[in-house]
Amino acid sequence: MLGLINRSIQNFLTDTYGPDLWRQVAHRVGAPTEGYEPMLRYPDRETLGLLKAAGAELRRSRPELLEDLGAHLTTCEPVRRLLRYGGQDFAGFLYSLNELHGRARMALADLDLPELDLVEIGLGEYRLTIEAPHPGWGAVMAGLMRAMADDYGALAVIEMPTDCDMEAVHIRLLDCRHSEARGFRLSHHVGAQG
């Protein structure tokens, strides 16, 4: 797996729980305590080991941990910009999820994100199915979508169905403009010159 994924786990654990927890997790799995080089590839088992060790240290289930990780990803401004580029409101963002894999690959060709398929199943109701080589991406996407709904100021109910053969997230968009959205500009503001 690309080191960027492991670095994201490291940043999440450090930002949320502190550097001591990261060191305990890294020590537990024999990972480098200084962190991962984002552009290098690491064995998948190492990434899975990080998640297992973090869950054990925090006494949290893997889905809970992954959902929090998904929400944390939106605090990384480049990730947030990539996501917000998808639409002017939360509904537009949802429709852009089908293209997220391709957009991420344009930014980082070696980044192997899951394939996403969003289908509108009723008025304001959507189902996002996730196809990935490793389980858990559904929880990551659920956390990410909850955080993005807040970012857009939308009121949405986001659930992970248990009656589905594959990983999926169910979204009910109740109000696209429930509260004020966080500020966002497509380009960085550059001061006037001259």
C-alpha positions as CSV (number, residue, x, y, z in Angstrom):
1,M,0.0,0.0,0.0
2,L,1.2,3.5,-0.7
3,G,2.9,5.1,2.3
4,L,0.4,8.0,2.1
5,I,-2.2,5.7,3.6
6,N,0.0,4.7,6.5
7,R,1.0,8.4,6.9
8,S,-2.7,9.3,7.1
9,I,-3.2,6.7,9.8
10,Q,-0.2,8.1,11.7
11,N,-1.4,11.7,11.3
12,F,-4.9,10.7,12.5
13,L,-3.6,8.9,15.6
14,T,-1.1,11.7,16.4
15,D,-3.5,14.6,15.9
16,T,-6.4,12.9,17.7
17,Y,-4.7,11.0,20.5
18,G,-1.2,12.4,20.7
19,P,2.4,11.3,19.7
20,D,2.7,8.9,22.6
21,L,-0.1,6.7,21.2
22,W,1.4,6.7,17.8
23,R,4.8,5.6,19.2
24,Q,3.0,2.7,21.1
25,V,1.2,1.6,18.0
26,A,4.4,1.8,15.9
27,H,6.3,-0.1,18.5
28,R,3.6,-2.8,18.6
29,V,3.9,-3.5,14.9
30,G,7.6,-2.7,14.4
31,A,6.8,0.4,12.3
32,P,9.1,3.3,12.0
33,T,8.2,5.7,14.8
34,E,9.4,8.7,12.7
35,G,6.7,7.7,10.2
36,Y,6.2,6.7,6.6
37,E,7.5,8.1,3.4
38,P,4.2,9.0,1.6
39,M,5.4,8.0,-1.9
40,L,6.9,4.6,-1.1
41,R,5.0,1.3,-1.1
42,Y,4.7,-0.8,2.0
43,P,3.3,-4.3,2.5
44,D,-0.5,-4.3,3.0
45,R,-0.1,-6.4,6.2
46,E,1.8,-3.4,7.7
47,T,-1.2,-1.1,7.2
48,L,-3.6,-3.7,8.5
49,G,-1.3,-4.2,11.5
50,L,-1.4,-0.5,12.3
51,L,-5.2,-0.5,12.3
52,K,-5.3,-3.6,14.5
53,A,-2.8,-2.2,17.0
54,A,-4.5,1.2,17.1
55,G,-7.8,-0.5,17.8
56,A,-6.3,-2.6,20.6
57,E,-4.6,0.4,22.2
58,L,-7.8,2.5,22.0
59,R,-10.2,-0.4,22.8
60,R,-12.2,0.6,19.7
61,S,-13.7,-1.5,17.0
62,R,-12.1,-1.4,13.6
63,P,-15.3,0.2,12.0
64,E,-15.3,2.9,14.7
65,L,-11.7,3.6,14.2
66,L,-12.0,3.7,10.4
67,E,-15.0,6.0,10.5
68,D,-13.1,8.5,12.7
69,L,-10.1,8.2,10.3
70,G,-12.5,9.1,7.4
71,A,-13.7,12.2,9.2
72,H,-10.1,13.2,10.0
73,L,-9.1,13.0,6.3
74,T,-11.3,16.0,5.6
75,T,-9.1,18.1,8.0
76,C,-6.2,17.7,5.6
77,E,-6.7,20.7,3.3
78,P,-5.5,19.1,0.1
79,V,-7.9,16.2,0.6
80,R,-10.7,18.6,1.5
81,R,-10.0,20.7,-1.7
82,L,-10.1,17.5,-3.8
83,L,-13.4,16.6,-2.3
84,R,-15.0,20.1,-2.4
85,Y,-13.9,20.4,-6.0
86,G,-16.7,17.9,-6.7
87,G,-19.7,20.1,-6.2
88,Q,-21.1,23.4,-5.0
89,D,-23.4,21.7,-2.5
90,F,-23.6,18.3,-0.8
91,A,-25.8,16.8,-3.5
92,G,-23.2,17.8,-6.1
93,F,-20.5,16.3,-4.0
94,L,-22.4,13.0,-3.7
95,Y,-22.7,12.8,-7.5
96,S,-19.0,13.5,-7.9
97,L,-18.1,10.5,-5.9
98,N,-18.3,8.3,-9.0
99,E,-15.3,10.3,-10.4
100,L,-13.3,10.5,-7.2
101,H,-11.2,7.4,-8.0
102,G,-10.1,8.9,-11.3
103,R,-9.4,12.4,-9.9
104,A,-7.3,10.9,-7.1
105,R,-5.4,8.8,-9.7
106,M,-4.7,12.0,-11.7
107,A,-3.2,13.6,-8.6
108,L,-1.3,10.4,-7.5
109,A,-1.1,7.6,-10.1
110,D,0.1,5.1,-7.5
111,L,-2.8,5.8,-5.0
112,D,-5.1,2.8,-5.1
113,L,-8.4,4.1,-3.8
114,P,-11.6,2.0,-3.9
115,E,-14.0,2.1,-6.8
116,L,-17.2,4.0,-5.8
117,D,-20.6,3.8,-7.3
118,L,-23.3,6.2,-6.2
119,V,-26.9,5.5,-7.2
120,E,-29.9,7.6,-6.4
121,I,-32.5,5.2,-5.0
122,G,-35.3,7.7,-4.2
123,L,-35.8,11.4,-3.7
124,G,-32.9,12.6,-1.6
125,E,-31.8,9.0,-1.0
126,Y,-28.6,7.5,-2.2
127,R,-26.6,4.3,-1.9
128,L,-22.8,4.3,-2.3
129,T,-21.2,0.9,-2.9
130,I,-17.5,0.5,-2.4
131,E,-15.3,-2.0,-4.1
132,A,-11.9,-2.4,-2.6
133,P,-9.3,-5.1,-2.1
134,H,-9.5,-4.7,1.7
135,P,-12.6,-4.4,3.9
136,G,-13.2,-1.2,5.9
137,W,-13.4,1.4,3.2
138,G,-17.2,1.6,3.8
139,A,-16.5,2.9,7.3
140,V,-13.9,5.3,6.0
141,M,-16.4,6.7,3.5
142,A,-19.2,7.0,6.1
143,G,-16.9,9.1,8.3
144,L,-15.7,11.2,5.4
145,M,-19.3,11.8,4.2
146,R,-20.5,12.8,7.7
147,A,-17.7,15.3,7.9
148,M,-18.3,16.6,4.3
149,A,-22.0,17.0,5.1
150,D,-21.0,19.3,8.0
151,D,-18.5,21.1,5.7
152,Y,-21.2,21.8,3.2
153,G,-23.8,22.8,5.9
154,A,-26.1,19.9,4.9
155,L,-28.3,17.8,7.1
156,A,-27.9,14.2,6.2
157,V,-28.4,10.8,7.8
158,I,-25.5,8.5,6.8
159,E,-25.7,4.8,7.7
160,M,-23.9,1.6,6.9
161,P,-26.5,-1.0,6.1
162,T,-25.9,-4.5,7.5
163,D,-28.2,-6.3,5.0
164,C,-25.8,-5.7,2.1
165,D,-23.4,-8.3,0.5
166,M,-20.9,-5.6,-0.2
167,E,-19.6,-2.5,1.6
168,A,-22.1,0.3,1.2
169,V,-23.2,3.5,2.7
170,H,-26.8,4.8,2.7
171,I,-27.3,8.5,2.6
172,R,-30.6,10.4,3.2
173,L,-30.2,14.1,2.3
174,L,-32.7,16.0,4.4
175,D,-31.6,19.6,3.8
176,C,-28.9,20.8,1.5
177,R,-28.7,24.2,3.3
178,H,-29.3,23.3,6.9
179,S,-26.5,25.5,8.3
180,E,-23.8,27.8,7.0
181,A,-21.1,25.9,5.0
182,R,-17.5,26.3,5.8
183,G,-15.7,28.8,3.6
184,F,-14.2,27.4,0.4
185,R,-12.6,28.8,-2.7
186,L,-11.5,26.7,-5.7
187,S,-8.2,28.6,-5.8
188,H,-5.9,29.9,-3.1
189,H,-6.5,33.7,-2.6
190,V,-3.5,35.6,-3.9
191,G,-3.2,39.2,-2.8
192,A,-3.1,42.0,-5.3
193,Q,0.2,42.7,-6.8
194,G,1.8,46.0,-7.6
